[in-house]
């Protein structure tokens, strides 16, 4: 009887894991399909005439904005290059298994994915600002690329900073103190604290435009990383983030929560924040509030 009960428990646990994986796969497939359909079919039909893209209002002189963007582009590129060339090994621990990665292997984390997007935005926006200074204006394709990069980087800066500060670091203090120590080094701080603070500064100084109808962009980016994380698990046997592991019974709820927060909370909140700040006659109080909110998402020690 005892053997039968144990076997039955194992079968139930296995069925639960399979059901959870199937639910997670369905959630990702549906979310990705909806985002692609909306971007390809719905968004163009909302504005078939394709008017010129909105441009930033630039409260500061454009020369200052271009200089700050170019400086940020150089800083982020150097930091990402240092992460790639770092000879030390980064350890990823998940469900009792630990693997070591280095060089390109470090770029399996969502944080570095987002910072790569931000670095691309700095270069693209720097080029757009310089072209606006020295020519009739930036090409439409460059403006569209710059806006798309910002619409991914800006909302995700808040998500990354909040998850690192209020989920990963508190959980890591109990189980992986060495990993937390690494997270509090200068380069890691730049990739989450610096990330959200730099985006907040960019918003207050340049106010890059965002379109509310572009919310599927971040959904597509997020689901693409989920698929990539599964591929990493198949290859290395670990997940960088425990809440992405579909073997847990609560994983479908975590997937739905994260995707809902991403495209239903963070993205529209960033759109509303941009419109609110641009509509202020005196933008100083609003800028102070934005910077204060960004600082509240940071952990320094």
C-alpha positions in Angstrom: 0.0 0.0 0.0 2.8 2.4 0.9 4.6 1.7 -2.4 1.3 2.3 -4.3 0.8 5.6 -2.5 4.3 6.7 -3.2 4.0 5.8 -6.9 0.7 7.6 -7.1 2.3 10.7 -5.5 5.1 10.6 -8.0 2.6 10.3 -10.9 0.5 13.2 -9.6 3.7 15.4 -9.1 4.8 14.5 -12.6 1.4 15.3 -14.1 1.4 18.6 -12.3 4.8 19.5 -13.7 3.7 18.5 -17.2 0.5 20.5 -16.8 2.4 23.5 -15.6 4.9 23.4 -18.5 2.0 23.0 -21.0 0.2 26.0 -19.5 3.4 28.2 -19.6 4.0 27.2 -23.2 0.4 28.1 -24.1 0.7 31.5 -22.3 3.9 32.3 -24.2 2.6 31.2 -27.6 -0.7 33.1 -27.2 1.1 36.3 -26.0 3.6 36.1 -28.8 0.9 35.5 -31.4 -1.2 38.4 -30.1 1.8 40.8 -30.1 2.8 39.9 -33.7 -0.9 40.2 -34.9 -1.3 43.6 -33.2 2.0 44.9 -34.6 1.5 43.6 -38.2 -2.3 44.0 -38.6 -3.8 46.3 -35.9 -1.2 49.0 -35.4 -0.9 50.0 -39.1 -4.7 50.1 -39.5 -4.9 52.6 -36.7 -3.0 55.1 -38.8 -2.8 54.1 -42.5 -1.4 57.5 -43.6 1.7 57.0 -41.5 2.3 60.6 -40.5 5.8 61.8 -39.4 6.9 60.3 -36.2 6.7 62.7 -33.2 9.9 64.2 -32.1 11.2 64.9 -28.6 10.6 68.4 -27.2 14.1 68.7 -25.9 13.8 71.1 -22.9 17.6 71.5 -23.0 19.6 72.6 -26.0 20.0 69.8 -28.6 23.8 70.0 -28.4 23.7 69.2 -24.6 21.3 66.3 -25.2 23.5 64.9 -28.0 26.6 65.1 -25.8 24.9 63.4 -22.9 23.6 60.6 -25.1 27.0 60.1 -26.7 28.6 59.9 -23.3 26.0 57.4 -22.1 26.5 55.3 -25.3 30.3 55.2 -24.7 29.8 54.3 -21.0 27.3 51.5 -21.7 29.3 50.1 -24.5 32.5 50.0 -22.4 30.6 48.4 -19.5 29.1 45.7 -21.8 32.5 45.1 -23.3 34.0 44.7 -19.9 31.3 42.2 -19.0 32.1 40.2 -22.1 35.8 40.3 -21.6 35.7 39.6 -17.8 37.8 36.4 -17.3 36.1 35.5 -14.1 33.3 33.0 -14.1 29.7 33.9 -13.2 27.8 31.2 -11.3 24.2 30.5 -11.9 22.5 28.3 -9.3 19.1 26.8 -9.8 17.3 23.9 -8.0 20.6 22.6 -6.6 22.6 22.8 -9.8 25.3 25.3 -10.4 26.9 26.2 -13.7 29.6 28.7 -14.5 29.5 31.0 -17.5 31.8 33.7 -18.8 32.3 36.0 -21.8 29.2 35.7 -24.1 27.7 33.3 -21.5 27.1 36.2 -19.2 24.5 37.6 -21.7 22.0 34.9 -20.8 20.4 37.3 -18.2 17.5 39.5 -18.9 19.3 42.4 -17.3 22.1 42.3 -19.9 19.5 41.9 -22.7 17.8 45.1 -21.6 21.1 46.9 -21.2 22.1 45.9 -24.7 18.8 47.5 -25.9 19.6 50.6 -23.9 23.1 50.8 -25.4 21.7 50.6 -28.9 19.2 53.3 -28.0 22.0 55.6 -26.8 23.9 55.2 -30.1 20.7 55.5 -32.2 19.4 58.6 -30.4 22.9 60.2 -30.5 23.0 59.8 -34.3 19.4 61.2 -34.6 20.3 64.2 -32.5 23.5 64.9 -34.4 21.7 64.6 -37.7 19.0 67.1 -36.5 21.8 69.5 -35.6 23.8 69.3 -38.8 21.2 68.5 -41.5 17.6 68.8 -42.3 16.7 66.1 -39.9 17.1 62.4 -39.1 15.8 59.8 -41.5 12.4 58.4 -40.7 13.9 54.9 -40.4 16.3 56.1 -37.8 13.6 57.9 -35.8 11.4 54.8 -35.9 14.3 52.6 -34.7 15.2 55.0 -32.0 11.6 55.2 -30.8 11.2 51.4 -30.8 14.4 51.0 -28.8 13.2 53.5 -26.2 9.8 51.9 -26.0 11.5 48.7 -25.0 14.3 50.1 -22.8 12.3 52.6 -20.7 9.5 50.4 -19.3 11.9 47.5 -18.7 14.2 49.7 -16.7 11.6 50.0 -14.0 10.8 46.3 -14.2 14.5 45.2 -14.0 15.2 47.6 -11.1 12.2 46.6 -9.1 12.7 42.8 -9.6 16.4 43.0 -8.8 15.9 45.2 -5.7 12.8 43.7 -4.2 12.8 40.1 -5.4 16.2 38.7 -6.4 18.5 40.5 -3.9 16.2 39.8 -0.9 15.9 36.1 -1.9 19.6 35.9 -2.7 20.6 37.2 0.7 19.3 34.0 2.3 20.6 31.4 -0.2 23.3 33.0 -2.4 25.1 35.8 -0.5 28.1 35.6 -2.9 25.8 36.4 -5.8 24.4 39.3 -3.9 27.9 40.7 -3.3 28.5 40.5 -7.1 25.2 42.3 -7.7 26.4 45.2 -5.6 29.6 45.8 -7.5 29.9 48.8 -9.8 29.2 47.1 -13.1 26.1 45.3 -11.8 24.9 48.5 -10.1 25.2 50.3 -13.5 23.2 47.5 -15.2 20.2 47.9 -12.8 20.4 51.0 -10.7 22.2 53.0 -13.4 19.8 51.7 -16.0 16.7 53.0 -14.4 18.4 56.3 -13.3 19.8 57.0 -16.8 16.3 56.4 -18.3 14.8 58.7 -15.8 17.3 61.4 -16.7 16.7 60.9 -20.4 13.0 61.3 -19.8 13.4 64.5 -17.9 16.0 66.0 -20.3 14.9 64.8 -23.7 11.4 63.4 -23.3 11.5 60.8 -26.1 8.1 60.0 -27.6 6.2 56.8 -26.9 3.1 55.5 -28.7 0.4 53.8 -26.6 -0.5 51.5 -29.5 3.1 50.0 -29.4 2.6 48.0 -26.2 3.0 44.7 -28.1 6.7 45.5 -28.6 7.6 44.9 -25.0 5.4 41.9 -24.9 7.2 40.4 -27.9 10.6 41.2 -26.3 9.6 39.6 -23.0 8.2 36.4 -24.6 11.3 36.1 -26.8 13.4 36.1 -23.7 11.2 33.4 -22.1 11.8 31.2 -25.1 15.5 31.9 -24.9 15.6 31.1 -21.2 14.0 27.7 -22.0 16.7 27.1 -24.6 19.3 27.9 -22.0 17.7 25.5 -19.6 17.8 22.8 -22.2 21.5 23.4 -22.8 22.7 24.2 -19.3 20.0 22.8 -17.0 19.4 26.0 -15.1 17.2 29.1 -15.2 18.7 32.5 -14.4 15.4 33.5 -12.7 13.6 30.9 -10.6 10.2 32.4 -11.4 10.6 31.5 -15.1 11.0 27.7 -14.4 7.8 26.1 -15.7 8.3 23.1 -13.5 6.9 24.9 -10.5 3.1 24.6 -10.1 2.8 28.4 -9.6 4.8 29.2 -12.8 1.7 29.9 -15.0 0.6 32.5 -12.5 4.1 34.0 -12.5 4.1 34.2 -16.3 0.7 35.9 -16.5 1.6 38.3 -13.7 4.9 39.3 -15.3 3.5 39.8 -18.8 0.5 41.7 -17.5 2.7 44.0 -15.5 5.0 44.5 -18.5 2.4 45.5 -21.1 -0.6 46.4 -18.9 1.1 48.4 -16.2 4.7 49.5 -16.9 4.3 50.4 -20.5 1.1 52.4 -20.2 2.5 54.0 -17.1 5.6 55.1 -19.0 3.4 56.5 -21.8 1.3 58.4 -19.3 4.4 59.7 -17.5 5.8 61.0 -20.7 2.6 62.8 -21.7 2.2 64.2 -18.2 5.7 65.6 -18.1 5.5 67.0 -21.6 2.3 68.8 -20.7 3.7 70.6 -17.7 4.5 74.3 -18.1 7.1 74.0 -15.2 8.7 70.6 -15.6 11.1 70.9 -12.6 8.6 69.4 -10.0 7.7 66.6 -12.3 11.4 65.8 -13.1 12.1 65.7 -9.3 9.3 63.3 -8.8 10.5 61.0 -11.6 14.0 60.9 -10.3 12.7 60.2 -6.7 10.6 57.3 -8.0 13.6 55.9 -9.9 15.8 56.2 -6.7 13.2 54.3 -4.7 13.6 51.3 -7.0 17.4 51.1 -6.4 19.4 49.0 -3.9 22.9 50.0 -3.1 24.0 47.7 -0.3 
